[in-house]
């Protein structure tokens, strides 16, 4: 990977990118995980065997979680378990939750959609210079201020569905219950971080999903329903 090329994804000492030769051509057609090996004092690499960023990032996550010297739940100085919500990123908590629990459920697709909505919020905040973003820690994400801002953004962001060709087929105001589904899934991810053994976070959310009586609404008449097979877009 060229030293001038920004990593596509990074966790701890590991980063994701393309393995390129000196002339810029690809050494491998697949995305590669890189890391600096302090024992050999050189950059090592391992092919992911895929060109899809999402799958490659998941492979990097697995390598990161299996490396106890790099996991966020361990102190780099003394090796003792720690649980610092201020040092553990929300994006990492979501990735670990999906890897270790969510993606194994029959409802994995719904879990992914709900959490992607939270990730979209972080991305929008980054681009707009908001108070939150991809660098948001679990400690910040557990606060009432975070969830208030997320709810406001979510309610102002329409729900969109697309067909297999990627074309948006339906766009409508987001139902409050849809926002609260993402809130509930976020709470589950944050609690997963606190429940890990050893724990990765010492904080738990200071909020709960709104009760159904506050978010349910009667369906509006004459609205087109998404066609069978259409998938909801996040954000």
C-alpha positions as CSV (number, residue, x, y, z in Angstrom):
1,X,0.0,0.0,0.0
2,X,1.3,3.4,-0.9
3,X,2.3,5.6,2.0
4,X,0.4,8.4,0.2
5,X,-2.9,6.5,0.2
6,X,-5.3,6.9,3.1
7,X,-6.5,3.6,4.7
8,X,-10.0,2.6,3.8
9,X,-10.6,1.4,7.4
10,X,-8.5,1.2,10.6
11,X,-8.7,-0.4,14.0
12,X,-5.7,-0.3,16.4
13,X,-2.6,-1.2,14.5
14,X,-4.5,-2.8,11.6
15,X,-5.5,-0.9,8.5
16,X,-7.2,-1.8,5.2
17,X,-6.1,-0.9,1.7
18,X,-4.9,-2.1,-1.7
19,X,-1.5,-3.8,-2.0
20,X,0.3,-1.8,-4.7
21,X,3.7,-2.1,-6.3
22,X,6.1,0.9,-6.5
23,X,4.6,1.8,-9.9
24,X,1.1,2.0,-8.5
25,X,-0.2,-1.2,-10.1
26,X,-2.0,-3.7,-7.9
27,X,0.1,-6.5,-6.5
28,X,-3.1,-8.4,-5.5
29,X,-6.6,-8.0,-6.9
30,X,-8.0,-8.3,-3.3
31,X,-8.1,-5.8,-0.5
32,X,-5.4,-6.4,2.1
33,X,-5.0,-6.0,5.9
34,X,-1.8,-4.3,6.9
35,X,-0.1,-3.9,10.3
36,X,3.3,-3.0,11.7
37,X,5.1,-6.0,13.3
38,X,7.2,-4.6,16.2
39,X,9.1,-7.9,16.4
40,X,10.3,-7.9,12.8
41,X,10.2,-4.1,12.5
42,X,8.4,-4.2,9.2
43,X,4.9,-3.9,7.7
44,X,3.2,-7.2,7.3
45,X,0.0,-7.9,5.3
46,X,-2.7,-10.5,4.8
47,X,-5.0,-10.8,1.8
48,X,-8.8,-10.7,2.6
49,X,-9.6,-12.6,-0.5
50,X,-12.4,-10.1,-1.4
51,X,-12.8,-6.8,-3.2
52,X,-15.8,-5.7,-1.2
53,X,-15.0,-3.2,1.5
54,X,-17.7,-4.4,3.9
55,X,-16.5,-8.0,3.8
56,X,-12.9,-6.9,4.1
57,X,-13.6,-4.7,7.1
58,X,-15.3,-7.6,8.8
59,X,-12.1,-9.7,8.2
60,X,-10.0,-7.0,9.7
61,X,-12.4,-6.8,12.7
62,X,-12.0,-10.5,13.3
63,X,-8.2,-10.2,13.3
64,X,-8.4,-7.2,15.6
65,X,-10.6,-8.9,18.1
66,X,-8.5,-12.1,18.1
67,X,-5.4,-10.0,19.0
68,X,-5.4,-9.5,22.8
69,X,-2.5,-7.0,22.5
70,X,-4.7,-4.7,20.4
71,X,-8.2,-5.2,21.7
72,X,-9.7,-2.1,23.3
73,X,-10.4,-4.0,26.5
74,X,-6.7,-4.3,27.4
75,X,-4.2,-1.8,28.6
76,X,-1.3,-1.5,26.2
77,X,1.1,-0.6,29.0
78,X,0.3,-3.3,31.6
79,X,-1.8,-5.8,29.8
80,X,-4.6,-5.6,32.4
81,X,-8.2,-5.6,31.4
82,X,-9.8,-2.2,31.2
83,X,-13.2,-0.8,30.3
84,X,-13.1,2.8,29.2
85,X,-16.1,3.9,27.3
86,X,-14.3,7.2,26.5
87,X,-11.7,5.2,24.6
88,X,-13.9,2.7,22.8
89,X,-15.5,4.1,19.6
90,X,-19.2,3.7,18.9
91,X,-18.4,2.5,15.4
92,X,-16.2,-0.3,16.9
93,X,-18.9,-1.2,19.4
94,X,-21.4,-1.6,16.5
95,X,-19.0,-3.6,14.4
96,X,-18.2,-5.9,17.3
97,X,-21.8,-6.3,18.3
98,X,-22.7,-7.4,14.7
99,X,-19.8,-9.7,14.4
100,X,-20.2,-11.4,17.7
101,X,-24.0,-11.5,18.0
102,X,-26.2,-9.6,15.5
103,X,-25.1,-11.2,12.3
104,X,-25.8,-14.6,13.8
105,X,-29.5,-13.9,14.4
106,X,-32.4,-14.7,12.0
107,X,-33.1,-10.9,12.2
108,X,-29.6,-10.0,11.1
109,X,-30.8,-8.0,8.1
110,X,-33.1,-5.8,10.3
111,X,-30.3,-5.4,12.8
112,X,-28.0,-4.2,10.1
113,X,-30.5,-1.7,8.7
114,X,-31.2,-0.2,12.1
115,X,-27.5,0.2,13.0
116,X,-26.6,1.5,9.5
117,X,-29.1,4.3,10.2
118,X,-27.0,5.2,13.3
119,X,-23.8,5.0,11.2
120,X,-25.4,7.3,8.6
121,X,-26.1,9.8,11.3
122,X,-22.4,9.8,12.4
123,X,-21.3,10.2,8.8
124,X,-23.7,13.2,8.2
125,X,-22.5,14.8,11.5
126,X,-18.9,14.4,10.3
127,X,-19.6,16.1,7.0
128,X,-21.7,18.9,8.4
129,X,-19.3,19.7,11.3
130,X,-21.9,18.6,13.9
131,X,-21.2,17.8,17.6
132,X,-20.9,14.1,16.9
133,X,-19.3,11.9,14.2
134,X,-17.3,8.8,13.4
135,X,-15.0,9.6,16.3
136,X,-17.8,9.5,18.8
137,X,-17.0,7.3,21.8
138,X,-19.4,4.9,23.6
139,X,-19.3,7.3,26.6
140,X,-20.7,10.1,24.4
141,X,-23.1,7.8,22.6
142,X,-24.6,6.8,26.0
143,X,-25.6,10.4,26.8
144,X,-29.0,12.0,26.5
145,X,-27.6,14.7,24.3
146,X,-26.5,12.1,21.7
147,X,-29.8,10.4,21.5
148,X,-31.8,13.7,21.4
149,X,-29.7,14.8,18.4
150,X,-30.1,11.4,16.7
151,X,-33.8,11.4,17.1
152,X,-34.2,14.8,15.6
153,X,-32.0,14.0,12.6
154,X,-33.8,10.6,12.1
155,X,-37.3,12.2,12.1
156,X,-36.2,14.7,9.5
157,X,-34.6,12.0,7.3
158,X,-37.1,10.2,5.0
159,X,-37.2,6.5,4.7
160,X,-36.3,5.2,1.2
161,X,-36.7,1.9,-0.4
162,X,-34.9,0.7,-3.5
163,X,-35.3,-2.3,-5.9
164,X,-32.6,-4.8,-6.8
165,X,-31.3,-2.4,-9.4
166,X,-30.6,0.1,-6.7
167,X,-33.3,2.5,-7.9
168,X,-35.3,4.4,-5.2
169,X,-38.9,3.2,-5.6
170,X,-40.5,4.7,-2.5
171,X,-39.7,7.7,-0.3
172,X,-41.9,8.7,2.7
173,X,-41.6,10.4,6.1
174,X,-39.9,8.2,8.6
175,X,-42.2,6.6,11.1
176,X,-41.3,7.4,14.8
177,X,-41.3,3.6,15.4
178,X,-38.6,3.2,12.8
179,X,-36.4,5.7,14.7
180,X,-37.0,4.0,18.0
181,X,-36.1,0.6,16.5
182,X,-32.7,2.0,15.7
183,X,-32.5,3.5,19.2
184,X,-33.3,0.1,20.7
185,X,-30.6,-1.6,18.5
186,X,-28.1,1.1,19.5
187,X,-28.8,0.4,23.2
188,X,-28.3,-3.3,22.6
189,X,-24.9,-2.6,20.9
190,X,-23.8,-0.4,23.8
191,X,-24.9,-2.9,26.4
192,X,-23.1,-5.6,24.5
193,X,-19.8,-3.6,24.9
194,X,-20.4,-3.3,28.7
195,X,-21.4,-7.0,29.0
196,X,-18.3,-8.3,27.1
197,X,-15.9,-10.5,29.1
198,X,-13.7,-8.6,29.8
199,X,-15.9,-5.5,29.5
200,X,-15.0,-3.0,26.7
201,X,-17.1,-0.1,28.1
202,X,-17.9,1.1,31.6
203,X,-20.9,3.0,30.5
204,X,-24.5,2.1,29.7
205,X,-27.1,4.3,27.9
206,X,-28.8,6.9,29.9
207,X,-32.0,6.5,27.8
208,X,-34.5,4.0,26.7
209,X,-36.7,3.6,23.6
210,X,-39.9,5.6,23.7
211,X,-42.9,3.4,24.6
212,X,-45.1,2.3,21.7
213,X,-47.9,4.5,22.9
214,X,-45.8,7.6,22.1
215,X,-44.5,6.5,18.6
216,X,-47.3,4.4,17.1
217,X,-49.5,6.2,14.5
218,X,-52.3,5.2,12.3
219,X,-51.3,4.4,8.7
220,X,-52.0,7.2,6.2
221,X,-54.5,6.2,3.4
222,X,-53.6,5.9,-0.3
223,X,-49.9,5.4,0.2
224,X,-48.0,3.1,-2.0
225,X,-46.4,0.2,-0.1
226,X,-42.9,-0.9,-1.1
227,X,-42.9,-3.7,-3.7
228,X,-42.0,-7.2,-2.5
229,X,-38.2,-7.5,-2.6
230,X,-37.5,-3.8,-2.2
231,X,-35.0,-3.0,0.5
232,X,-35.0,0.0,2.8
233,X,-32.1,2.5,2.4
234,X,-30.4,3.7,5.5
235,X,-30.4,7.5,6.0
